[in-house]
Amino acid sequence: MFKIKFVMLSIMISALVSGCASSGSTLMHQHSVVEANRGLVGAWVVTASRPAGVGKNLLTFSSDGTFFRSGDTHPVLSGGHGAWKRVGDKEFDATYIAFRFDQDRKWIGSTKTRIHITPGPGDNEFTGVAKVSTRDLKDIEIGVSEVRLEGKRIQVESF
């Protein structure tokens, strides 16, 4: 009788351990799938080739379709807030708005920037084009420019 109880207990423990190992490996697999398919979600350092010269921006794309931009143009341009979406197999569009200020920090208008992004050439890189619309306080367009972009995903580095 003791031997039968021991065997039954051993079988139940084995089944429980197997189930835990299986769900753990499933979680690891799901995590790696999310990592591989996250598209633009994450934080990026972006080099912008502007008409006035090369600059740097930080872009953070959220999974809910919003994104935020900060750049080297502070304090004459605020941080930007916008939205993004997938428009093709390997293409994304985004739009953001930022406020413009003069040298005395007086609000003088905004910029509306539309971006087209293509992932690659590496897994954590993208290239893109931005069309910038400079606007006055009445939201009337007063200038346009085009900017080339190269992004690199910010990675966690070992401590």
N, C-alpha and C positions, 0 to 999 in steps of 0.2 A: 504494500500500500504506500509506504514511504517512497519507494522507488518510482511509482507511477506519478505521485505528486511532484517529485523532483523533476521528472522528465517533462511534465506539463508546464511547470514553472519555467524551465529552461526554454521551452518552445515559445512561451509568451514573452519572455525577455528578449529572445532572438528576434521575434516579430516586431517588438517595440523598437529595438535598436535599429533594425533594418528600415523601419518607417522613418525614424528620425534622420538617419543617414540619407535616405532618399529625398526627404523634404529639404535637407540642408543642401544637397547637390542641386536640387531644383532651384532653390533660392540663389545659389551661386550662378547657375545658368541664366536665370532671369536677370540678375544684375549685369552679367556680361552682355546680354542682348540689349538691355537698356543703354549701356555704355556705347555699344556699336551703333545704335539707332537714334541717338539723341540729337542728331542734326546740329542745329545752331545753339541749342540750349547750353548755357555756360557763359563764362567770362572770356573775353578776347582782348588782346593788344592789337591795335590796327594802325598800320602805317598809311597815311593819306597823302597822296601826291597831288597837292593843290596848285592852282595857278601862281600863288604867292610863295610856294616852296613846300617842302616835306614837313608833315606834322604827325602827331601821335594822338590816338583816341583810345578810350576804354569803352567797350560795348559789352553789356550783359543782357543776354536773351533768356527770358523766363519761359517755362513750359506752357504758361497760359496765353502766350502770344503777345506779351508786352516786352518792351526792352528799354534800357536806359543807356545814355551816352554821356561821357565826360571827356574833356579833351584839353589840349594845350592852349586853347584860345581864351581860357578864363583870365581876367574878369570881363572881357568884352562879349562873351557868349556864355550863357548859362548852360547847365547840364541839360540834356535833351531827354524827352519822354516820347515813346512811340509804341508802334505795334508792328508785328511781323507775321508772315505766313509762308507756308510752302506753296509754290506755284508750279512746280514740276518735279520730275524725279530727282533732279539734283539742282534745284533752283529755289531761291527764296527772295521775296520782296519785303521791304520794310520802309516805314515812314516815321520820321520823328520831327518834333518841333522844339526849338530852343529860342530863348529871348536874347536879343542883341542890346548892348549898352555902349555908350560912347566912353571916351577916356575919363570923363567926370562921373561915370557910373549912372548916367541918366538913361532910362529905358527909351530906345529909339526904334524898336520894331522886333522882328523875329526872323528866323530862317525856318523853312520847311524843306527837309531833305528826304528825297526818295532814293532808296538803295536797292540794287539788284545784286545778289550774292550767288556765287557758284562755289560749292565746296571743292577743296583740293588745291594743289596736287596731292598733298599728304592727308592723312586722316584728321589731323588737327589744324588744318589750314583752310583759308578761303581766299578767293579774289573777288573783287566787286567793282561796281561803278556807282557813284553817288551823283545825283543831280540836285544841286542846291539852289533854292529859290530864296533870294533875299527880299524881305517884305517890310513895308513901313508900318507905322502905328495903326493905319486903317486897313491893314492886311492886303495892301496893293503891292504886287510884285514890282520891284525896282531894279532887279539884277538877277542874273543866272550864271552858274558855273558848273563845271563837271570835274569830278575828282576820281582818281583811281585808288582802289583800296587793296591792301594785303593784310589778312588777319591771321593771327596765331593764337590758338586756344591757350589760356593760362592753365598750367598743370600744377597739381600738388607736388611739391618737392620734399624729399625726405629731410627730416630735421637734423 
